[in-house]
Amino acid sequence: MFYRLVTAMTRTQKQVVFGLIDGLAVAVSLIAAVFLEASVPASYDTFRAILWLILPLTALGVAVSWWLGLPRIKLNAYEVRSVVRTATFAALTAMLGLVLDRIQATGLPVNVYLIFGLALLVLGATWRLLLRQVTLEIYRTGTARMRLLIYGAGQTGQQLVAALRHDDKVTPVAFVDDNPTLQSLVVSGLRVHAPSKIKSLIEEKQIDRLVLAMPSISRPEQARIMHKLRNIGCEVHALPSFAELVAQGDAHKQTRTVALDQLLGRNGLDKELPGVKHAYSGRRILVTGAGGSIGSELCRQLVDCAPACVVLVDHSELALYQIDKELRDLNPSLHVVPVLGTVLNDALMRETIRKHRVEVILHAAAYKHLPMVEHNPLTGLENNVLGTKRIADAARELGVDRFILVSSDKAVRPTNVMGASKRLAELIVQDLATRSAGTRFSMVRFGNVLGSSGSVIPLFKEQIARGGPVTLTHKDVTRYFMTISEAVRLVLLAGSFARGGDVFVLDMGDPVPIRKLARQMIEGAGYTVKDRAHPDGDIEIRVTGLRPGEKLHEELLISPDMLTTPHPKILRAQENQLSEFEMATALKDLRLAIDTLDVDGARAVIARWVEKGSLLEAARRG
């Protein structure tokens, strides 16, 4: 009831009430002053004498209060400067009372008005402070409030509590601090507890959020503390110092972004690559792996090409749902068909191609996480090799106009199962290109894609966010990089340039040293690198050793022979290929190994049929 009453009052109504209370304070203070002055007899005559003084003085007091703006001061903002204004109000009202006394010849001594001024000052400030507390309690009981546990009882923590004292939506409950001398003390009105009691405090006091108020410690140390607290049952946030918020002190450590050309080792090509709208406008297109990093960007760029239909194929229900929803939001009139399934389901793929009269297939579905495929070679080979074979055969037999395979630089002289599976997929497409009269088969090969799932950039960001260390497999390892938009534009351009059996490669500049990249990302996030020369740095770069099958340097070409294309930044590689008989033998042996769960047999197929001189380390070990 009280909450509804307080919130229903207008600002003007509240000001009128405050003015009337000031008037009442004038009357009460004058009566109290008269009876506190010992020289004034407490009699009926005295009370009657001051009665005619109280009424005009109360009116004058209300006028002075309004003139000084006291009723317009919000209770929540009443502080020291407002008390000074209240003192001015009390002094002016006391002087006006003395003048009225002399005019009316009441005969009260001057001491009465000195006492009156002091009493009015105390009463005028006290009723506001009390009413503020009552109002805050009314708001607190009438609204749901976030309960905070503050980690750090130092200056920043105390400033936070002071700032939240007047907030009706957030309430500080207690402090937690590592300093044993503070534990069990009361700081800023809150009890200080040991960090070991955090979980019990959260349960007992129904904490909604823990705020880390320790900006004096390094940001990596903050990140490590937050990482430890990630499963405590409530949100965890870090609070910067107030000096940082106004760009003082350590504000030079603000987050910076690493320039794109630093990550790529070259300038971006987004503006240089030509448009592809003409090649896909009005076409019926199927994208496999549509929910993945490359597949979803392919779909987004296809929306701008105004295709007649886009068929989305993915085995992940969540990923398929997300890209389907996104495309419908981008263009509600676009005909989008989500197909939940895998490219290994030959019957489903053929029915989908036939039913929707698919003209172009962009094949991006693949297992690409190197260590994961290395640990699951049969699954990786089945999906990446046999899956490509089945959908490529279906495209050829059902008269699809174009088939574009998304490949990887790891297919060049591969030293791991994932790279070998992509090279075998390329060989399949090359073989079909030589025997297809209608379907034009082509491949696109590029390096690491910035921001794609499983790539080094998100890994480094995650490691930096939790305070390090940043892990590096080798101090000299290098990689080619490109943006997702560049990679996808290249795939789409390949479809328009394709003549059959082409392997398209983007001019990706020089390879980027990953150690340099790690340093740039650490410094770009506002930290310093911790090493022997700088032992007080924030984040360490730790070398862990090359993973099984991982190369020190990636390549984009098997053969040095290159052909030009209509665009100078896109090259056409001439790669060796297997004969039809060799390809059939390789696939027969691979199917047998997969069906019999023969890992050694699968590795033997790789060692035999992938390019000479690129035998897998795993196969040699086996």
N, C-alpha and C positions, 0 to 999 in steps of 0.2 A: 504494500500500500504506500509506504513512504517513498519507495523507489519511483513508483508511478507519479506521485505528487511532485517530487523534486524534478524529474525529467519533463513533466508537463508544463512547468513554469517557464514563461518567456524570460529573456534577458532583462527587459524593462521591469517586469514584475519582481524579479529578484533584486534589482537596484532599489526599487521603492521599499521593499522589506528591509534591506540593509540600512537605508536612510532612516526609517522609523526606529530600528534597533539602536542606531546612534543617538536618536532623540531620547529614547528611553534611558540610554546610558547616561545622558546629560542629567536627567531628572534624578536618577538613582545616585549619581556621584555627588550632586549638590546636597541632597538629603544626608548622605553619609558624611560629607565634609562638615556640615553644620553640627551633627551630633558627635563627630570626632574632635571638634574644637572645644576644649574644656571650658573656655571663658564664655561660651554661649550657653545659657540655661536651657535645658530640655523641657520646654513648657508649651502649652497650647498657644500662647501669644507668639512665641518664636515660630512655630509651625505656620500660623496664619500669616505672619509677616513674610515668610519666604514663599508662601503659596503663590503670591502675585509676581514673584521673581522667577519661579520655576517655569511657568507657562511661556512667557516671552523668551526666556533663555533657551528653553527646549527648541522653540521654533528657530531661533538664531543658530543654535547648534546644528540643526538639520541643514540649514542653509549653508553654513560653513563647511560641513561635511560634503555636501553636494558640490560646492564650489571647488574644494580640494580634490574631488574625484574619488573619494574613499568608497562610495557604493559601487563604483565601476571597476574596482580592483577585484579580480577573480580570487575566490578563496584559495584556489589551488596555487595561485601565484603570490600569495601574501608572504613577504619575507622582510629582511632588514630595512630596505628602502621604504617599504610600505609602513613599517613601524615608525619611521621618522616622520612620515606624512601624518600618521595618527597623533604623534607628539605635537606637531604643528596645529592640528585640529584642537587638541586639548588646551594648548596655550592660548590660541585665539579665542576660544569659547570662554576660558577663565577670565581673560581681559574684558570681554564683552559683559560677563557677569558682574565684574567689578564696576564697570561703567553704569550698568543698569541699577546696581545697588546704590550708587551715589545719586542717580537721578531720582529713585524712589525713596531715598533716605531710609533704607531698611536698617542700616546701622550694624551690619555684620562686619566683623574685623577682617583685615586683609588676609590673615592666616587661613580663613575659611576658603578663600579662592586659590590659595596655594595648594591646600589639601585637595580642593575640588579638581584642579588641573592634573595633579598626580593621579587621583582616583580615576578620572576620565581617561587618562592615558592607559592605565592598567586595565580598566574595564573594556575600553575600545579595542585594545589588542587582544585581550583574553577571549572575548566572545567570538572574535573572528577565528582564532586558532582552534577553539573548541568546536565551533560550527564546521570548520574545515574537516576536522577529524570525524565528526558525526556524518557529514555529507559523504566522505570517502567510504565510511563503513556502509552507508546506505547503497552506494554504487557497487561496493564489493560484494555485498550480499545479493544484489539484484542482477549481477552479470557474472558469467563464467570467467575466471581469471587464470592466466598461465602461471604456474608455480615454478620458480627458478631455483636451482642449486648452483651456487657460484663457486667455481674452482679458482682459488686465489684470493686471499684476504688482504692483499696489498693495496696500493694507492688506486689502481684501476678498478679493483673490486669494490672498494669503498665508494669511489665516484659513481660506479654503476648503481649501487644501493641507494645513494643519495638522489640520483636522477630518477629512480623508480619509486621513490617514496610517495610521489603524488600521482602515480599512474593507477588508473582504475581497472586496467586490463592485465597487468603483470604484477606479481608480488614476489619479492625475494624471500626465500624460506630459511636458508642456512648457507654457511661458507664451508668449503673444503680447502685445506692447505697442506703442503708438504712440510712446512716449518713446524717442528714439534713444540716450539715455544709459544706458538699461537693456538695450538690445539687445546680445546676446552675453554678458551677465553671467549668473551663476547666482544665483537667488533662491529661498530655501526648498528648495534642493537641485535645482531645475529650471532648465534653460536657457531664456533669454528670446530669442524670435525676433521678427523684423519681421512685420507683417501681410501683407506681400507673399508670404510663404512659407507662408501658411495651406494652400493647396491641396496643395503638395508635402508638407507635414507630415502632412496627413490621409492621403495615399497611403503615405508611407514608414513612418509610425508607427501606421498602422491605427487612426486616431482614430474613435471611435463618436459622440462628442458634443462640441460646442464650447459652453463656458459663458462668457457675457459677464459678467465680474465687475468692472463699472465703475459702481456705483450713484451715484457722485458726479456723473456727467454727467446731463443732463436726460433724462427718459424719452422724449421725441420723438427725441433724438439716439440713444438706445439703439435705438429702433424703426427708425431709418434705417440704423444699422449692421446690425441683424438682417435688414433687407430686402435689403441688399447681399449678405449671406452666405447667402441662402435657397437658392442653387443650388451650394453648395460640396461636396455629397456626404455630409453628415452632419447630424444634428439640431443646432439652435441654440437655446439657452435663455439667458434673462437672470436674473441672481441679484441679489436686493435686498440692501441692506446689512443687517448683523446688527441695527443700531439700528432699522431699519424693521420687522424681524421681531418686535421686542418693543415696537412702538408708541412709539418715541422718535424724536427728530430730525425727519425729514420725513414721519413717519407720517401727518400730517394730509392728505397727498396720496393717501390710499387711494381706490380706485375707488368711486364712488357711482353709483347708478342714477337716471335722470331719471324724475320722477313721470309716471305715465300721463296725468293730466289736463293736464300741461304739453305733452306731445306732441300730444294730441288737440285742445287748445284748449277742452276741456269735460270734464265727468266721464264716466267710462265708463258704458256702457249695458247691460253684460252682465246685471246683476241686474234691470234694468228691462224688458228684452224678454221677452215671454211665451214659454212653452214651445210646441213645435211637434210633439210626439210624436204627438198624435192625428191629425195630417194625413198622416203617413207610415207609421204602424204598419200592418203587413201589406201594404204596397204594393210594387209591382215598379218599381224606380227605375233610370234610366240617367243617369250623370254623364259628360259629355264634358270633356276636359281634366282627368281625374281625378287625374293626377300632379302638377298644378300647385299653386301656393300656395292659391288659392281652392278648386279642385276637390278637393284632398286633405283640406282642412278640412271641406268639405261631406260627404265620405265619413265622416269621423270623427264628425261630429255626427249623421249618419244612423244610425250604429250604435246610438246611444242610443234611436232611434225604433223599433227592432225591425221593420225592413222585411222583407218576404218574400224579396226578392232585390235585390242591388245590382250593376248592370252597370257596369264601369269601362272607359271608352274613352280611350285616349291613344296618340299616335304615337311617344312615347318609350318604348323598351323598359325602360330602367332605372327611369324614374319610375313606370311601370306596375307593374313588379316590386315596387318599394318600398311603394307604397300597398296593393297586393294582399296582401303579406306582413303589413303593419301591421294591416290590417283582420282578417285571419285570426287574428292574435295577440290582438287586442282581443276578438273573439268567434268562437271556433272553430266554433260552430254556424251562423253567418251564411252564407247562400248568396251567395257572391261570384263574379262572372264577369268575368275580365279579357279585354278585347278590344283587341288591338294593331292600330291603324289610325287613319285620319283621317276627319273628318266629310265630307271631299270625296269619299270613296269611297261613293257613293250606294247601290250594291248591298249593300255590307257593312253599312251602317247600317240599311237596310230589313230585311235578313235578321236582324240582331241584334234589332231591335225586335219583329219578328214571332215569332222563335224563343223569346224570353224574355217575351213578352206584356207589354211595358213599358207602365206606366200613367202614369209621371211622368218627364219629361226635364228635367234641370238642365244647361243649355248654358253651360259655362264655358270651353270651348276657344277660344282666340284668341291671336293674336300681339299683345302689348301693350307691348313695349319701344319707346318713341316714336322714338328715333334709328334703331333697327334697321329699323323699318317705313318710316321716311322714306327710308332708303337702298334699301329693297326694296319699293317701293309695290305692284307687281303681285302679289307673293307675299302681302303683307299683305292686300290687298283680296280676293284669291281665297279665302284661308282665312277671314277674318273676315266677309265679305259672302256670297260664294257658298256657303261651308260652312254658314253659318247658314240660307240659303235651302233647301239640300238637306235638312238634318235637320229643319227646321221643316215643309217639305212632307211629308216622310215621316211626321212625327208626326200631321199633320192627316189624311193619307190612310189611315193605319193605325189611327186611332181612339185615339191616346194622350189621356189625360184632361187632363193639364196640361203646358204647356211654359213654362219660365221662362228668360229670357235674362239672363245676367250682363253688364251694361253698365258704362259709365264716365262720370265727370264730363267727360272730354275729348270726349264726344259732343255736348256743348252748345256750339253755335256754334264748331265745330272749326277750328283753324288748322293742323292737321297731318293726315297721311294716316291715322294710327292712329285719331285721334278721328273723322275722317270715316267710316272703315270701321265703327266702332261705331255711328255715327248711322244709316248705311245699314242695318245689321243691325237696329236698332230700327225703322226704317221698314218693313222686311220683316215683322217680327213684328206691327207695328200693322196692316199691310195684311191679313195672314192672319187677324188677330183679327176683322176686320169680315166675313170670308167663311166663318168656321168655326162650324158649328152644334154640334160636339161638343167639340173641343179648346179649352181656355181658355188663351190666350196672354197672357203678362205679361212685364214687364222690371223689372230692379232696377238702379238707377243709384247709384253711390257714388264717393267720392274715393279718395285714396291709402290703401293698406292697409299698416299698419305691418308691416315685416318681409317683405313679399312680394318675390319675385325681381324685380330691376330697379328697385325703389323706392329712395328717397333714403336711408332709414335704414341699410340694409346697406352702401350706398356710403360714407356718412359713417363708419360703424364701421370699415370697411376702411382708409379714409384716415387715421383717427385711430390705428389700430393700427400703421401703418407710419410714424408721425411727422408726417403732414400733407404738404402743405397740404390743408385741406378746401375743395373747389371749389364755388362758388356761381355759378349762371348769371346772377343779377341781384340787386343788394342789396335790392330791394323785392319780390321774388317771394314769393307766398303759395300755400298749398295747404290743402285739407281733408284731415283724416286720420281713420282709424278702424281698429280692431283687426280682425284676421282673423275672430275669433269673432263680432264685431258684424256684419261684412259677410255672413258665412255665415248667421247667424240671420235677417238681413233677407231673404236669398234664400229661405230655407225658409218664412219668414212670408208672403212674396209668394205662394208657392204656395197657402197656405191662405186668403189674402184675395182672390185673383184672381177677377175677374168677366169679364175679357176685354179686352185692349188696354191694360191698366193700366201706368203707369210709376211705380214706387215709389221714393221718395227718403227717406233717413234724415235726420233733423234732426241735422246734424253740427256745430252750433255755429258759432263764428266761424273763418274761415280762419287758419292759423298762418303767421306770417312765417318763411320758411326760414332767414334769417340768424339769427333768434332761436333756432330749433331747432338750428342748427349750433353756436352758442355754448353752449347747454344741454348738448349731447352732449359737447363738448370739456371743459367744466367738470365734467360728470358723470363723465367718465373720469379726473378728477384732474389735468387740465392747465389752463393758463391760455392765453387767446387772445393771439396776437402781432399787434399793430397799431401805428399811429403813436404812440398814447398809451402803449403798453406794448411797447417794442421788445425787451424781454428775455423776452417771453412764450414759451410752448412751441410752439403750433401756430397757423399763419396761416390766416385765411379769405380765399381768393383768388377774386375775381369773374372769371369766364371769358366772360361774355356769353351771351345767350339762344341756344339751339340752333335750327336751322331748324324752324319750325312750332310752337315752344314758346310758350305763353301766359305773361304776367306773373301773371295771376290766373285761376284756374279758376272755373267756375260749375256749379251743379247743375240749374238750370232754364232752359228756353228761354222758356216762357210763365210769367207771374207768377201765373196762376190755379192754386190748389191746392185739393184736396179732402181731407177727413179719412179716416182708416181706423179700425178698431177699437182701434188703439194710438196715443196722442198723439204719440209720437216718430217715427211713420212717416206720411208724407204721400203722396198720390196726385196726380201732375202731370197736367195736361191739355195734351198736345202736339199740334201740327199734324201732319198726315200726307199722304202722296201718295195720289192715286186709284189704282185698280187698273191703269188704262191707263198712268199716269205711272210706276208702279212697274215694270211690265213693260218699258216703254221704257228705263228706267234700267238694269235688269238686262241687257237685250239689248245695250245699248251697252257696258256694263262687260265682259260676256263677250267681245265682239268685241275690245275693247282688250287684254284679258288673252291671248286666243288669238293675237293678232298681235304681242304684246309691245310694244304701243303705250303707252308711259308717258304721253305728252302726252294721248292720247285718254282714258286712265283719269283723269287729273287733270281733264280737261274734264267728264267725267261727274260727278265730285265737285263741281266748281264750279257745275254746272247744277242738280243735284238735291238737294244738301244745303241746309239752311235759307238763305233770302235773307239777305245781310249777313254770311255766314260763309265767303266764298270763301277758299280756301287761299292763303297767301302763295306756296307753290310753284307753284300754278296760275297766279297772276298773273305770277310770274317766267317761267314757261314761255311 
